[in-house]
Amino acid sequence: MLAIYKREMQAYFTSPVGYVFVAMFLAVNAFIFTFCTLLMGIDSSVSSYFTFVMWAFIVLVPILTMKLFSEERKARTEQLLLTSPISLMGMVAGKFFAAFTMFAGTFVFGSLINFSLLYKYGTPNTATLISSSVGILLIGAAFIAIGLFISALTENQIVAAVGTIGVILFMLVIGFLSSFIDVYAIRVALTWISVFSRYSNFGYGILDIASLLYYFSICFIFMFLTVRVYEKRRWS
Amino acid sequence: MIEVKNLVKRFGSKYAVDDITFSIGKGEIVGFLGPNGAGKSTTMNIITGYMSSTLGTAEIGGINILEDPMEAKKLIGYLPEQPPLYLDMTVREYLNFVYDLKGCRLNRKKHLEEICRVVKIIDDYNKNRLIKNLSKGYKQRVGIAQALVGNPAVIILDEPTVGLDPKEIIEIRSLIRTLGETHTVILSTHILTEVQAVCDRILIINSGKLIADEKTESIINMLEGSRRLNARICGPQRDILRELRALPEITRAEAVGERENDSFLYAIESSSGVDIRKTLFFMLAKNNWPLIGLESQGTNLEDIFISLVDKKEQTPKKSREVPQFDIKLPEFENKEDNN
């Protein structure tokens, strides 16, 4: 797993992908932060910043995940991985954590700048900032797991990226869509699986166990499904 | 070292590998010979654990690849048909990655340098060259180096010389022979001279079936039996053919080439194990027909296949003969019948 992790981290920086991601994430992050605090901010709770930044993941996460498996498949390098003495879960986890490190590293770096400004010119609620950040990181992890899975389904990076954009968009909007649905059971089900509604507790400064489990489960389920994709391909 | 029993791989309704059984001992160099699409790569992919078999088992060093893939894979170094190279890495980074991936416990620096020396990429290794900037031959070498990392007992090479220039082919072949001194090597190819040059034993696969499992010499000898000559002879074509056919050792004689300065090219086949060159010479000399060219036609893969497939099917068919098809076209129904 460690070997794969190291290789993926290296790959992000030997190609433009890593730089593009970091630059885009920091720019978008800074823009949203400025917009939400200076331009329309009334207080220093910055809850709207966290809500907006989530939408940027629709474009940002696929940059990280689109090539993870599709490129291996296209270049046939997966043959090396699959004939090496490593477990499939180790392979998937290595890639997942590499993408997550990129994501979390950039987010934390951007946040350090943003939040230090906040502390200099305002009096933010530290607990809310921490819990909201944890929530954002978990949402990112869940999206990365989804992107990883979609990348394993195709050998075309563009298809992987577009597919991931579609699914993340869907995951974000089902929370809003649910309010338009009359059937109670469906509405509850959609709200239950919505990434967005699960996040609300974090926004209030609560580290809710159920929500934590929800995000961990999404990560695990999609990593497991990725393993299954490879198992299935081996057996078909 | 490798024990394959009743291996079957089915893709949909097509059998890519159909009931193959063989075993390979320690230190053998075995060649998988077969035309493209015969099932060579599929068999190798199953042995290396990249694919699973539909039926049957593959054991490496007594370990079943499906039951304990982690342990079995530790014993194998595999170079797939397309070398699995990360083009954005340098040779050094790549080999270090493979070293970590295989979880080796050797002296890293010494081991990797030794491999690079063996496959002659030490220069690229030391100068930190990017893999994407290497020529095809050198990429192939890096692919072989990757298979050697961790010093596995079994080395499996899928068409290791495809696309290389003649000099590189010779070098890679001699490298494989060197490897064979300390490892069990399987290589696949569709080039007969390659297995002749490198392997102790040949497994011939055709349409997913194992049609021969013999020592290299015996396969070659099997075909030496029928000798074919191409002779260019000056003189009247009809008379020459008549005289040639009159010789008891000659089973077939035909004029195949065009007239060139009063001479014809004749294809002559003799019965098994008989060298007719001397007889032919004296007969022609006696008739005063100058023999201006004579070459013995070597055996090739095509002949081996035809001969072995024929043997297997027990239907005698002359090699190089255009197969005759008996196709009946459907008859059109009379319009009036339809009405």
HADDOCK unambig.tbl for C-alpha pairs under 7 A between the chains (distance, minus, plus):
assign (segid A and resid 3 and name CA) (segid B and resid 97 and name CA) 6.21 0.50 0.50
assign (segid A and resid 3 and name CA) (segid B and resid 100 and name CA) 5.43 0.50 0.50
assign (segid A and resid 3 and name CA) (segid B and resid 101 and name CA) 5.46 0.50 0.50
assign (segid A and resid 7 and name CA) (segid B and resid 97 and name CA) 6.90 0.50 0.50
assign (segid A and resid 14 and name CA) (segid B and resid 88 and name CA) 6.62 0.50 0.50
assign (segid A and resid 76 and name CA) (segid B and resid 84 and name CA) 5.78 0.50 0.50
assign (segid A and resid 77 and name CA) (segid B and resid 84 and name CA) 4.11 0.50 0.50
assign (segid A and resid 77 and name CA) (segid B and resid 85 and name CA) 6.07 0.50 0.50
assign (segid A and resid 79 and name CA) (segid B and resid 50 and name CA) 6.64 0.50 0.50
assign (segid A and resid 79 and name CA) (segid B and resid 84 and name CA) 6.57 0.50 0.50
assign (segid A and resid 80 and name CA) (segid B and resid 84 and name CA) 5.86 0.50 0.50
assign (segid A and resid 82 and name CA) (segid B and resid 50 and name CA) 5.68 0.50 0.50
assign (segid A and resid 83 and name CA) (segid B and resid 48 and name CA) 5.90 0.50 0.50
assign (segid A and resid 83 and name CA) (segid B and resid 49 and name CA) 5.82 0.50 0.50
assign (segid A and resid 83 and name CA) (segid B and resid 50 and name CA) 5.50 0.50 0.50
assign (segid A and resid 83 and name CA) (segid B and resid 73 and name CA) 6.35 0.50 0.50
assign (segid A and resid 84 and name CA) (segid B and resid 73 and name CA) 5.96 0.50 0.50
assign (segid A and resid 84 and name CA) (segid B and resid 101 and name CA) 6.73 0.50 0.50
assign (segid A and resid 84 and name CA) (segid B and resid 102 and name CA) 5.90 0.50 0.50
assign (segid A and resid 85 and name CA) (segid B and resid 70 and name CA) 4.60 0.50 0.50
assign (segid A and resid 85 and name CA) (segid B and resid 73 and name CA) 5.28 0.50 0.50
assign (segid A and resid 85 and name CA) (segid B and resid 74 and name CA) 5.76 0.50 0.50
assign (segid A and resid 85 and name CA) (segid B and resid 102 and name CA) 5.82 0.50 0.50
assign (segid A and resid 86 and name CA) (segid B and resid 70 and name CA) 6.55 0.50 0.50
assign (segid A and resid 234 and name CA) (segid B and resid 50 and name CA) 6.62 0.50 0.50
assign (segid A and resid 234 and name CA) (segid B and resid 51 and name CA) 4.57 0.50 0.50
assign (segid A and resid 234 and name CA) (segid B and resid 52 and name CA) 5.65 0.50 0.50
assign (segid A and resid 235 and name CA) (segid B and resid 51 and name CA) 6.50 0.50 0.50
assign (segid A and resid 235 and name CA) (segid B and resid 52 and name CA) 5.33 0.50 0.50
